[in-house]
Structures are given as C-alpha cells and as structure tokens.
Amino acid sequence: MSGRIISIKIVWNITVLSGGSGSGVKVDSASTQTLIGKGRQGAVYRVSEDKCVKIYGKTKHANQEKKVLLSSQDLSFIPKVFETGPNYILMEYLIGPDLNTFLKKQSVLSEDITRRLLYILKTMEKSGFKQIDAPLRHIIITTNGFKLVDHVYSFSREQKRPLELFKDLRKRNFLDSFLEQVQAIDPDTYAEWTKKPIPLVENDNTLV
C-alpha cells in the first residue's frame, strides 16, 4: 500500500490526499491558501489572520483529534476550536515559534520551560490523555503561553512517558538538565520516568 492514494478529501477548494501506510498526506499545490505544515494525518492551512484549518486525509483521524480538542477546551495549552466538519477542524492560528526552534538558540534550559512542560504533561495525565508526550516541534510559544498541537492519538495510544520529548531534548543536549530540574520540582514524577531506562533509539517503544 505504500505510496498508493487511498482517499481524497476536499474542503474550501483544498484537496488533501491520504497516502499508503507510513507515508504523509499529499496536498494540492495549486491551492491559494497558505500551507503551514503537513504530516502523516493531515495538512494545516492559514485561512485568515487568526484562524487556520487542519484537513485530514482520513475521517478517522479527524474524528480522533476532534474528540480530544473539543473535550479539552478548558485546558490552557489546547488550541481554541471554532468549527469542525467530517474531515477538518477550524482552530486558532498560533503566532510564535515552536519550542524546538527556540531551543536551538539557547545555551541553557531555563527552569521556567521545564515547569511549563511538566505542567502540560501532568495535566494531560490528570485529564485522561493516554499518550503523554509533548514533542518540541508540537509546542508553540505564544503570548498566551505554550500551546500543544497534534492530538490525533492522545486518547487512543497508550504511552505513560514523554519519550519523544526525551529524544528531542537529547538532540538539543538538554535532557540531563531537564531531568535534573524535574527531580528538584517533582521527585515522584522523576522517579516514575526514570525507574526504567530511557530508550536511546527513536523506535525503541519497549519501555513506555
């Protein structure tokens, strides 16, 4: 199935095509809307000064993320949703850099960033999220605080430790600093995260 087109979705004259297993979506290059980014499940376009739309190649993925976002609008790090459809979500456009880009320019990891990340992860756990993770590229630094995007699997994929965040911080040489700060702020969470070795390779999911 790899590379084969298996579905086509159209909204607002924007076409998103879902590829085969393991491949990202394909988008209509002729669209007049500004493409912000695309991944395996969908593509995001800016449609106005303060709004963007995420269009999915599969309605299953749209429904999964809608469930997370609509039930979590009270959480400060969840983007505001304005409208939803069978294969799209219209939400607030987030102005600011992603945390990965920001940290590339930093020589040290501030305790404030660690506290913000810890708050998001602990709140996700308390709010019933099953996939507890916050990849740096999915965190947008806005004037209203950190916003976490891409929640397709947040309610459906079991993962108790932020493995992708660990991997991202290791790449930035900040993982040791992060864990030391977590240990000082929240010893119980630190003990839970480190009672098993943190995987050293990207696809090692045996120690979640």
ROKE-604640 format. One record per residue (C-alpha): residue number from 1; residue in three letters; x, z, y. Coordinates in nm, 2 decimals. Each point is the difference from the previous one (the first is absolute). Layout:
REM ROKE-604640
NUM,ALA,X,Z,Y $
...
END
This chain:
REM ROKE-604640
1,MET,0.00,0.00,0.00 $
2,SER,0.30,0.04,0.23 $
3,GLY,-0.04,-0.22,0.31 $
4,ARG,-0.34,-0.12,-0.10 $
5,ILE,-0.28,0.02,0.26 $
6,ILE,-0.28,0.21,-0.14 $
7,SER,-0.23,0.06,0.30 $
8,ILE,-0.07,-0.12,0.35 $
9,LYS,-0.15,0.21,0.28 $
10,ILE,-0.10,-0.11,0.34 $
11,VAL,-0.11,0.20,0.31 $
12,TRP,0.02,-0.08,0.37 $
13,ASN,0.15,-0.34,-0.10 $
14,ILE,0.29,0.17,-0.16 $
15,THR,0.08,-0.08,-0.36 $
16,VAL,0.18,0.24,-0.23 $
17,LEU,0.09,-0.11,-0.36 $
18,SER,0.08,0.24,-0.28 $
19,GLY,0.30,-0.10,-0.21 $
20,GLY,0.08,0.09,-0.36 $
21,SER,0.12,0.32,-0.14 $
22,GLY,0.29,0.15,0.20 $
23,SER,-0.02,-0.26,0.29 $
24,GLY,-0.12,0.06,0.35 $
25,VAL,-0.30,-0.16,0.17 $
26,LYS,0.03,-0.34,0.16 $
27,VAL,-0.14,-0.05,0.35 $
28,ASP,-0.12,-0.30,0.21 $
29,SER,0.29,-0.09,0.22 $
30,ALA,-0.24,-0.20,0.23 $
31,SER,-0.19,0.32,0.11 $
32,THR,0.00,0.07,0.37 $
33,GLN,0.00,0.37,-0.06 $
34,THR,0.33,0.19,0.02 $
35,LEU,0.12,0.09,-0.34 $
36,ILE,0.15,0.36,0.00 $
37,GLY,0.10,0.02,-0.36 $
38,LYS,-0.10,-0.07,-0.36 $
39,GLY,0.06,0.15,-0.34 $
40,ARG,-0.12,-0.01,-0.35 $
41,GLN,-0.36,0.10,0.07 $
42,GLY,-0.08,-0.14,0.35 $
43,ALA,0.10,-0.14,0.34 $
44,VAL,-0.04,0.17,0.34 $
45,TYR,-0.08,-0.19,0.31 $
46,ARG,-0.03,0.12,0.36 $
47,VAL,-0.34,-0.12,0.13 $
48,SER,-0.02,0.18,0.34 $
49,GLU,0.20,0.23,0.23 $
50,ASP,-0.09,0.31,-0.20 $
51,LYS,-0.13,-0.13,-0.34 $
52,CYS,0.15,-0.17,-0.31 $
53,VAL,-0.16,-0.11,-0.32 $
54,LYS,0.13,0.03,-0.35 $
55,ILE,-0.12,-0.27,-0.23 $
56,TYR,0.03,0.03,-0.38 $
57,GLY,0.06,-0.25,-0.27 $
58,LYS,-0.22,0.20,-0.24 $
59,THR,-0.32,0.19,0.08 $
60,LYS,0.12,0.27,-0.24 $
61,HIS,0.28,0.09,0.23 $
62,ALA,-0.22,-0.02,0.31 $
63,ASN,-0.24,0.25,-0.16 $
64,GLN,0.28,0.23,-0.11 $
65,GLU,0.14,0.03,0.35 $
66,LYS,-0.34,0.02,0.17 $
67,LYS,-0.08,0.30,-0.22 $
68,VAL,0.32,0.18,0.12 $
69,LEU,-0.02,-0.09,0.37 $
70,LEU,-0.38,0.06,0.05 $
71,SER,0.01,0.34,-0.18 $
72,SER,0.31,0.12,0.19 $
73,GLN,-0.08,-0.09,0.36 $
74,ASP,0.03,0.37,0.10 $
75,LEU,0.37,0.00,-0.10 $
76,SER,0.23,-0.05,0.30 $
77,PHE,0.24,-0.24,-0.17 $
78,ILE,-0.28,-0.24,-0.13 $
79,PRO,-0.06,-0.31,0.22 $
80,LYS,-0.35,-0.02,0.16 $
81,VAL,-0.23,-0.25,-0.18 $
82,PHE,-0.25,-0.20,0.21 $
83,GLU,-0.17,-0.23,-0.26 $
84,THR,0.04,-0.10,-0.36 $
85,GLY,-0.11,-0.30,-0.21 $
86,PRO,0.03,-0.11,-0.36 $
87,ASN,0.36,-0.10,0.04 $
88,TYR,0.12,0.14,0.34 $
89,ILE,0.04,0.31,0.21 $
90,LEU,0.00,-0.01,0.38 $
91,MET,0.20,0.29,0.13 $
92,GLU,0.20,0.12,0.29 $
93,TYR,0.32,-0.19,0.09 $
94,LEU,0.29,0.25,-0.01 $
95,ILE,0.25,-0.04,0.28 $
96,GLY,0.35,0.13,-0.08 $
97,PRO,0.29,-0.05,-0.23 $
98,ASP,-0.01,0.08,-0.37 $
99,LEU,0.20,0.31,-0.10 $
100,ASN,0.26,-0.20,-0.20 $
101,THR,0.09,-0.21,0.31 $
102,PHE,0.02,0.31,0.21 $
103,LEU,0.23,0.19,-0.24 $
104,LYS,0.24,-0.29,-0.02 $
105,LYS,0.10,0.09,0.36 $
106,GLN,0.03,0.38,-0.07 $
107,SER,0.32,0.18,-0.11 $
108,VAL,-0.19,0.32,-0.11 $
109,LEU,-0.34,0.07,-0.14 $
110,SER,-0.19,0.23,0.24 $
111,GLU,-0.20,0.30,-0.13 $
112,ASP,-0.30,-0.13,0.19 $
113,ILE,-0.01,-0.31,-0.21 $
114,THR,0.03,0.20,-0.32 $
115,ARG,-0.28,0.23,0.11 $
116,ARG,-0.23,-0.30,0.08 $
117,LEU,0.08,-0.16,-0.34 $
118,LEU,-0.06,0.33,-0.18 $
119,TYR,-0.33,0.04,0.18 $
120,ILE,-0.12,-0.34,-0.11 $
121,LEU,0.10,0.05,-0.36 $
122,LYS,-0.15,0.35,-0.03 $
123,THR,-0.32,-0.11,0.17 $
124,MET,-0.03,-0.30,-0.24 $
125,GLU,0.03,0.24,-0.29 $
126,LYS,-0.25,0.24,0.13 $
127,SER,-0.25,-0.28,0.08 $
128,GLY,-0.01,-0.14,-0.35 $
129,PHE,0.25,-0.29,0.03 $
130,LYS,0.15,-0.08,-0.34 $
131,GLN,0.30,-0.21,0.11 $
132,ILE,0.20,0.24,0.22 $
133,ASP,0.25,-0.22,0.18 $
134,ALA,0.09,-0.12,0.35 $
135,PRO,0.24,-0.29,0.00 $
136,LEU,0.19,-0.03,0.33 $
137,ARG,-0.13,-0.36,0.07 $
138,HIS,-0.36,0.12,-0.03 $
139,ILE,0.04,0.27,0.27 $
140,ILE,-0.07,-0.12,0.35 $
141,ILE,0.12,0.22,0.29 $
142,THR,-0.27,-0.01,0.26 $
143,THR,-0.08,0.20,0.32 $
144,ASN,-0.26,0.19,-0.21 $
145,GLY,0.25,0.09,-0.27 $
146,PHE,0.10,-0.14,-0.34 $
147,LYS,-0.25,-0.24,-0.16 $
148,LEU,0.02,-0.09,-0.37 $
149,VAL,-0.12,-0.34,-0.12 $
150,ASP,-0.05,-0.18,-0.33 $
151,HIS,-0.22,0.22,-0.21 $
152,VAL,-0.12,-0.24,-0.27 $
153,TYR,0.12,0.24,-0.28 $
154,SER,-0.03,0.34,0.17 $
155,PHE,-0.30,0.10,-0.21 $
156,SER,0.07,-0.18,-0.32 $
157,ARG,0.37,0.02,-0.08 $
158,GLU,0.13,0.34,-0.12 $
159,GLN,0.33,0.10,0.17 $
160,LYS,0.08,0.36,0.09 $
161,ARG,0.33,-0.05,0.18 $
162,PRO,0.09,-0.24,0.29 $
163,LEU,0.24,-0.21,-0.20 $
164,GLU,0.00,-0.30,0.23 $
165,LEU,0.06,0.23,0.30 $
166,PHE,0.29,0.15,-0.18 $
167,LYS,0.14,-0.35,-0.07 $
168,ASP,-0.04,-0.10,0.36 $
169,LEU,0.17,0.31,0.14 $
170,ARG,0.28,-0.04,-0.25 $
171,LYS,0.06,-0.35,0.14 $
172,ARG,0.02,0.14,0.35 $
173,ASN,0.23,0.28,-0.13 $
174,PHE,-0.25,0.26,0.10 $
175,LEU,-0.14,0.12,-0.33 $
176,ASP,0.23,0.31,-0.02 $
177,SER,-0.09,0.10,0.35 $
178,PHE,-0.37,-0.05,-0.07 $
179,LEU,0.01,0.22,-0.31 $
180,GLU,0.20,0.27,0.17 $
181,GLN,-0.25,0.02,0.28 $
182,VAL,-0.29,0.00,-0.24 $
183,GLN,0.16,0.28,-0.19 $
184,ALA,0.02,0.21,0.32 $
185,ILE,-0.35,-0.09,0.12 $
186,ASP,-0.19,0.01,-0.33 $
187,PRO,0.20,0.14,-0.30 $
188,ASP,-0.29,-0.05,-0.24 $
189,THR,-0.03,-0.37,0.07 $
190,TYR,0.37,-0.04,-0.03 $
191,ALA,0.00,0.18,-0.33 $
192,GLU,-0.28,-0.23,-0.13 $
193,TRP,0.17,-0.32,0.12 $
194,THR,0.34,0.09,-0.15 $
195,LYS,-0.08,0.17,-0.33 $
196,LYS,0.06,-0.34,-0.16 $
197,PRO,0.28,-0.23,0.11 $
198,ILE,-0.09,-0.25,0.27 $
199,PRO,0.02,-0.35,-0.14 $
200,LEU,0.31,-0.19,0.12 $
201,VAL,-0.14,-0.35,-0.07 $
202,GLU,-0.30,-0.16,0.16 $
203,ASN,-0.21,-0.08,-0.31 $
204,ASP,0.06,0.33,-0.18 $
205,ASN,-0.35,0.15,-0.01 $
206,THR,0.06,0.24,-0.30 $
207,LEU,0.04,0.30,0.22 $
208,VAL,-0.30,-0.01,0.23 $
END
